[in-house]
């Protein structure tokens, strides 16, 4: 699975502690990537129960992933894109629930 990052994602990432970003990346590596690859291979495959992923209301084409509800709150938004004719993820925002003001 290939990724892109928006400038806003990179800015958000710079504001996260090393520990907070580490929790995000562990979830991406261990849960999100395998689930996203399954969805590409078989569209409509549900996201794993322990990985809350849903579309963002009022932002067509934008999805949210939650990796922690507390200690610290961990959310990221993304969209599906193509990179060199392959399905990929563009990370838009990362941080706490506050990212939803501009997902």
ABEGO torsion letter per residue (X at the ends): XBBBBBAAAAAAAAABBAAAAAAAAAAAAAAAAAAAAAAAABBGBBBBAABBBBBBBGBBGBBBBBABABOBBBBBBBBBBBBGGBBBBBBABBEBAAAAABX
